[in-house]
Amino acid sequence: MFISNILHRIPWLFAVLLCMSFIIFTLSHVVPANPAAYMAGQGATQDQINAISHSLGLDKPLPVQYGIYLKGLLHLDLGTSIRTRQPVASELWSALPATLELIFFSFILYMVLGIALGVIAALNKGSLLDLIIRVVVTIATALPVFWVGLVLQMIFFANLGWLPIGSRIGVHDLPPPTVTGFYTVDSLLAGDISIFLSVVQHLILPVTATTLSLLAVGARLTRTAFIKELAQQYVVTARGKGVRRSKVIFKHVLRNTLNPLLTMSGVQLGYLLSWIVLVEVVFQWPGIGLYAYLSFQVFDYAPIMGLTLMATFFFILINLAIDLLYPLADPRVEY
């Protein structure tokens, strides 16, 4: 059943990717912009721009251009960036580890804080502590993530001088030898503690900004799910039999709230891949978000479409993984 469920999803995965490629290709090519003019530079004549458009195939009908793009996708060719003149697939692959490292630590911190604050608020329902937690996490999420990032930079870099303003590593530091692409892991594997501490310092502000922008969803959903479970009859019965409150909460209540928490975590993790661009731009984090932002500025079609397809692919995989985890968290759920 497990394998058949995965095999059943594979055709839909390719169908979604095909639909997304068509939508993004159409939207990106109907925008009134001419990447060939950017390549030609200032002062270029119309004949020069037309020659570049012809060499890039931009003068062909859209259906023909889309067919060429699909043919390249079959060979995992995402095209060539107009801005850098490099293959998009290789550039995305080299920038991906930086983004995944930022997402990994942000998501782990978000899950820990979100669930912990939600449980504390639920166990103290109606109290002043419950109100404070709900108000704080709601305000943190309501603030734009780029604004939060700028405020953190102003406080901890400009005023206090405690943390670096951005980037992934110090200006005078050399990156560790690449093994995993995660600087935290690679620096430890190389035994370079000074580089590891530098990397951790550079992670603090972007991870904090990202976590704060997500916090309300995890905390409020955990609180709601816990309050609902705490009112169930099995909790009352267990407490009446003298079972310790901590055992009831962590062995029974927490497990029964895992499915809504899994759903929430999957959705949030998927969205992180799409709007992490704001965090990376503010902190000049050299990941796929910053790469996409630089491509947006010059309407570089290929990187924009490649990044969108990559985000779609990861979103589908995340949802598939969450669906497959449901029966493990709750045996009553069938595949």
N, C-alpha and C positions, 0 to 999 in steps of 0.2 A: 504493500500500500504506500509506503514511504517513497520508494523509487518511482512508482507509477504516478504519484502526485507530482513529482519533479518533472518527469517526462511530459506530463500533461501541460505543465506551465511553459515549457520551452517554446512551443509555437507562438504562444501569446506574447512572450518576451520579444521575439523578433517582430511580431506584428506591431507592438507598441513602439519599438525602435523605428520601424519603417514609417509609421504615422508621424512620429516626432520629427524624423528627418525631413519629411515632406513639409510639415508645418513651419519648422525653423528655416528651411531653405527658401520657402516662399516669402516668409516675413522678412528675412534678411535681404532678399533681392528686390523687394518692392520699395525699400527705403530709398528716398531720393539722395543717394550718395554715390560717388564714383571712386572706388579704391585705386583705380588706375591713375587718377589725378594726384593722389597722395604719392604714389610711386614715382610719378614723373617729376614731382617737386615744383617749387614755385618758379614761375616764368616759363613753364613748358607750353609749347604750342598745342593746338588741338590735334594736329597730325601726330605729334609724339604721344599724346594721351590715347588716341585711337589705335596707334600701333601697339601700345602696352595692353590695351583692352583686348586686342585681337590675339596677342601672345598668351594672355591668360584665359582666353575663351569667353570673356565677358560680353562679347558682341553676338554670341550665339543665342538662339531662342531659349527661354527658361526650361522647357521640357528637355531639350538637348543637354543643357548644363546639368540638370538634375540626374539625367541618365548617366552622364559621365561621373558625377559624384557617387551615385549608387555603385557603379562599377568599381570605383576606387575603394568603397567601403567593404566590398567583398574580399578585397586583399588587405583589409585593415589600413588602408591609406586614407587619412583624413584630410589630405590636401597639403598645400604649402602656404605658410603665413606670408602675406604681402608685406607685413611690417618687418619681419626678421629674415625672410627668405629661407626659412628652415622648415622641415617637415613638421606638421602640427602634432602628429602622433608622438614623435620623439620629444618634442618640447613639453607636451602634456605629461608624458611619462616621467620626465626629469623633474617637473614641478609638483607632481602628485604627492611624493613622500612628505614634503613640507606641509601641505594641506592636511594630509592624513594624520600627521603628528599633532598638529594644532587641534583637529577635530577629536582625536582620541582623548587627549588630556581634558579638553573642554567637556566632552560627553561624560567621561568618568566622574569628574567633579560635579557636573550637573546632576547626574543620577544620585550620587551620594547625598548631596545637599538637598535636592528636591524631595527624595524619599524621606530623609531624616526630618526635614522641616514639616513635611506633610503628616508624618506619624506623630510628631510632637504636638502639632496643632490639633489633630484628631483626638489624641488622648487628653487634651486640655480644652475640649470643645466649649465655646462660650466664655472662656476666660480672657483676661487681658492679654496673656501670652498668645493665644490663638488669634486675637485681633491684630496684634503687632505683626505676627508672621504673615498674615494675609495681606496687610497693608504694605509691608516692606517688599514682598515678592511681586505684588501687583505694580507698585511704582517702578521697581527695577525693570520689569518687562515692558512697561509702557514707554520708557525712555528709549529713543532710537539708539541702536547699538553703536553707530558711528559717533554719536554725541557722548555716550558713556566712555568710549575709547579716548576721545579727545580730552575729556575731563580727567580721566586716569593719567593721561600723559602730562597734563598740566600740573596735577598734584604730585605725582611720584617721580616725575622727571624734572620738570621745570622748577618747581618750588622746593621739593625735598631732595632731589638728586639721588634717590635711592635705587631707581630702576632705569634701564635703558628705554629710549623713546620708541624703538622699533627694531626691525630687521630680525634675523634668525640667530645671529651670532655677532660677537664684538667685531668692530672695524679692524682691529689689529690681530684678531684671532684667525687661525687657519681651520677650516672645516675638518672634522675627523675623517679618516679613511672610510669610504662608503662601503657598507655591508648591507644594512637594512634600509638606508635612506633616512632613518630617524636619528637625528643628531644626538638625542639623549642616549639611545642604545649604542650607537656607533662610538661615541666618546667613552662610554664605559667599557666596551669591547677593546678599545685601544688603550685603556688604562689611563686616560688623560682626565683627571678629576677637575683641573682648572677649566677645561673646555666644557665639561659637563655642567659645572656651576654657572658658566657664562650662558649656556643654552637654557638652563632652567630660569635664570634671571630674565632672559628675553621672552620666555613663554608666559611669565606671570601675568603681565598686563593684557595681552590678547586673550588668554584663557579666561581671565576674570571678566572681561567685557562680554565675551561670548556666553559664559555661564549665567551672568546676571540677566541677559536678554531672554534666556529660556526658563528661568527659575520658576515663574508663576505657574506655568503649565504643569510641571512635575509636582510641585508642592500642593497645588489645589486639587489635582486629580487624585493624588495619594490620600489627601485628607478626606475627600468625598468617599473614596472606595473604602477607607478604613472605618469611617463612621457608619457606613452601611453594613459592613461585616461585623462590627462590634455590637450591632443591634440584633444579630441573628441568634436563634435559639441555642445553637450549639455552644456559643460563647457563654451564655447565661448558665447553661447546664454544666459546662466545664468549671466555671467559677464556683457554682454551687457545690461541686464535688471536691472543692479545695485545691484545684490545680492552680499553680502560681500564675499570676497575671502575665509575667514576662514570657512564660512558656506558652500560654494561650496566644499571645500576640505574635511571637516570632515563629512558632511552630505551626499554627493554624491560620490565624488571621492574615499574616503576611503572605502565606502561600496562596490563599484564596483570592488575594488581590493582585496576583502576578499577571493574569491575563490582561486586564486593563492597563497595567503598567507596561507590559510588553508592547501593547498597541501604541501607547503614548511614546515610548522610547523609539520605536521604529519610525514613526512619523517625524519626530524631532530630529533623529539622526539623518533621515533623508533630506529634510529641509536644510540641515546644516551644510550639506554639500552645495546647495544652490545659493544661499545668501551669505556664505562665509566671505564672499568677495568684499563686503563692506569692511569687515575686520581686517582683512589682508591689505586693503588699500590704506586704511588709517595707520596701521603699524608697519607698512611696507614689508609685509611678509611674503617672501618669494615663492608663493604657491600658485595653484591654478586660478585662484580668485584674482590676484594681482595681474596674472597673465591675461585673464579675460578682460579686465578693466582697460588695460593698455590696448587690447584689440578692439574694444568697443569704441575707443576714441577715434579710430581711423576706419571704422566699419570694415574691419578685416573679417571677411565672411568665414573662412575655413576654421580659425580657432573658435569663433563663437558657436558654430554648428558642432564642432568636435566636442567642446566643453558641455554643450547641452545634451548631446547623446551620451557622454560619459556620466553626467549627473542622472539622466534617465535610467541608464543601465544599473547604476548603483542603487537607485531608489527601488527598482524592481527587485534586485537581489535582496535588499534589506527587507522588503515586504514578504518575499518568499521565505526568508529565514525566520521571520517572526511567525508566519503561519505554521511553519514546521515545528516551532518551539511550543506552540500552544498545547499540544497533547502531552508534552513533557512536563509542563507546568500544571496541567489539569488533565488527568487521564480520562475524564468524562467527555472531553472534546475529541472527536474523531478527525482523522486527516480528511 
